[in-house]
Amino acid sequence: MSRIIAIDYGRKRCGIAVTDNLQIIANGLPTVPTHMLMNFLKDYCAKEDVEMIIVGEPRQMNGLPSESSNYIEPFLKHLHKEMPEMKVVRRDERFTSVIAHREMLAAGFKKSQRQQKGLADEMSAVIILTEYLQNR
Protein backbone atom coordinates (compact mmCIF):
# COMPACT_ATOMS: atom_id res chain seq x y z
CA MET A 1 0.00 0.00 0.00
CA SER A 2 0.97 3.61 -0.15
CA ARG A 3 0.87 6.48 2.29
CA ILE A 4 -1.71 9.19 2.86
CA ILE A 5 -0.70 12.74 3.77
CA ALA A 6 -2.88 15.18 5.70
CA ILE A 7 -2.34 18.93 5.81
CA ASP A 8 -3.56 21.45 8.37
CA TYR A 9 -3.13 24.45 6.07
CA GLY A 10 -2.27 27.80 7.62
CA ARG A 11 -1.26 31.20 6.31
CA LYS A 12 2.18 31.02 7.97
CA ARG A 13 2.82 27.32 8.50
CA CYS A 14 1.24 23.96 7.77
CA GLY A 15 0.93 20.97 10.01
CA ILE A 16 1.57 17.70 8.20
CA ALA A 17 0.81 14.09 9.09
CA VAL A 18 1.41 10.88 7.18
CA THR A 19 0.32 7.28 7.51
CA ASP A 20 2.53 4.25 7.57
CA ASN A 21 2.58 2.09 4.43
CA LEU A 22 -0.34 0.00 5.71
CA GLN A 23 -2.45 3.13 6.35
CA ILE A 24 -3.06 2.20 9.97
CA ILE A 25 -1.24 4.86 12.00
CA ALA A 26 -0.99 8.62 11.53
CA ASN A 27 2.29 10.27 12.53
CA GLY A 28 3.15 13.94 12.56
CA LEU A 29 5.90 15.36 10.42
CA PRO A 30 7.72 18.62 11.15
CA THR A 31 5.66 21.72 10.48
CA VAL A 32 6.48 23.40 7.16
CA PRO A 33 6.35 27.13 6.38
CA THR A 34 3.44 27.66 3.98
CA HIS A 35 5.61 29.17 1.27
CA MET A 36 7.67 25.94 1.24
CA LEU A 37 4.74 23.49 1.33
CA MET A 38 4.57 22.70 -2.39
CA ASN A 39 8.30 21.95 -2.57
CA PHE A 40 8.00 19.77 0.53
CA LEU A 41 5.10 17.80 -0.96
CA LYS A 42 6.81 17.28 -4.30
CA ASP A 43 10.02 16.13 -2.60
CA TYR A 44 8.18 13.83 -0.21
CA CYS A 45 6.06 12.28 -2.95
CA ALA A 46 9.18 11.71 -5.06
CA LYS A 47 10.71 9.68 -2.21
CA GLU A 48 7.59 7.92 -0.90
CA ASP A 49 4.62 6.29 -2.58
CA VAL A 50 1.70 8.60 -1.69
CA GLU A 51 -1.85 7.64 -2.63
CA MET A 52 -3.65 10.84 -1.66
CA ILE A 53 -3.43 14.16 0.13
CA ILE A 54 -6.10 15.21 2.60
CA VAL A 55 -6.45 18.93 3.16
CA GLY A 56 -8.24 20.21 6.23
CA GLU A 57 -11.17 22.40 5.27
CA PRO A 58 -12.04 25.08 7.82
CA ARG A 59 -15.77 25.48 8.34
CA GLN A 60 -17.96 27.65 10.50
CA MET A 61 -20.30 26.19 13.10
CA ASN A 62 -23.16 26.30 10.57
CA GLY A 63 -21.13 24.17 8.13
CA LEU A 64 -20.36 26.95 5.66
CA PRO A 65 -16.75 27.55 4.59
CA SER A 66 -14.90 29.90 6.94
CA GLU A 67 -12.94 32.97 5.94
CA SER A 68 -9.77 30.85 5.98
CA SER A 69 -11.10 28.93 2.99
CA ASN A 70 -10.12 31.91 0.85
CA TYR A 71 -6.45 31.04 1.48
CA ILE A 72 -6.80 27.33 0.84
CA GLU A 73 -8.46 27.58 -2.59
CA PRO A 74 -5.39 29.06 -4.36
CA PHE A 75 -3.22 26.38 -2.77
CA LEU A 76 -5.56 23.62 -3.99
CA LYS A 77 -5.48 25.00 -7.53
CA HIS A 78 -1.67 25.17 -7.40
CA LEU A 79 -1.51 21.63 -6.02
CA HIS A 80 -3.68 20.33 -8.87
CA LYS A 81 -1.50 22.14 -11.39
CA GLU A 82 1.78 20.84 -9.93
CA MET A 83 0.57 17.32 -9.11
CA PRO A 84 -2.41 16.64 -11.40
CA GLU A 85 -2.35 12.88 -10.85
CA MET A 86 -2.58 13.18 -7.06
CA LYS A 87 -5.96 12.47 -5.48
CA VAL A 88 -6.89 15.33 -3.12
CA VAL A 89 -9.63 15.00 -0.52
CA ARG A 90 -11.00 17.83 1.61
CA ARG A 91 -11.85 17.04 5.20
CA ASP A 92 -13.77 19.11 7.74
CA GLU A 93 -11.28 20.32 10.32
CA ARG A 94 -13.60 22.03 12.78
CA PHE A 95 -12.36 21.73 16.35
CA THR A 96 -9.02 20.09 15.45
CA SER A 97 -7.04 22.93 17.06
CA VAL A 98 -9.15 22.72 20.22
CA ILE A 99 -8.74 18.94 20.33
CA ALA A 100 -4.99 19.29 19.76
CA HIS A 101 -4.64 21.66 22.73
CA ARG A 102 -6.74 19.34 24.92
CA GLU A 103 -4.55 16.40 23.91
CA MET A 104 -1.42 18.36 24.79
CA LEU A 105 -2.90 19.16 28.22
CA ALA A 106 -3.87 15.53 28.76
CA ALA A 107 -0.41 14.38 27.73
CA GLY A 108 1.18 16.67 30.32
CA PHE A 109 2.85 19.11 27.95
CA LYS A 110 4.31 22.11 29.72
CA LYS A 111 2.83 25.54 29.05
CA SER A 112 5.85 26.51 26.93
CA GLN A 113 5.33 23.42 24.77
CA ARG A 114 1.60 24.09 24.37
CA GLN A 115 2.36 27.60 23.17
CA GLN A 116 4.42 26.30 20.26
CA LYS A 117 1.97 26.88 17.43
CA GLY A 118 3.82 24.50 15.11
CA LEU A 119 3.23 21.63 17.51
CA ALA A 120 -0.51 22.34 17.60
CA ASP A 121 -0.57 22.48 13.78
CA GLU A 122 1.21 19.12 13.57
CA MET A 123 -1.19 17.56 16.05
CA SER A 124 -4.16 19.02 14.15
CA ALA A 125 -2.92 17.32 10.98
CA VAL A 126 -2.62 14.03 12.87
CA ILE A 127 -6.20 14.44 14.11
CA ILE A 128 -7.47 15.18 10.58
CA LEU A 129 -5.72 12.08 9.26
CA THR A 130 -6.76 9.84 12.16
CA GLU A 131 -10.41 10.85 11.76
CA TYR A 132 -10.18 10.12 8.03
CA LEU A 133 -8.73 6.67 8.68
CA GLN A 134 -11.41 5.87 11.27
CA ASN A 135 -14.29 6.99 9.06
CA ARG A 136 -13.38 5.56 5.67
Order of alpha helices (4+ residues) and beta strands (2+ residues): beta-beta-beta-alpha-beta-alpha-beta-alpha-alpha-alpha
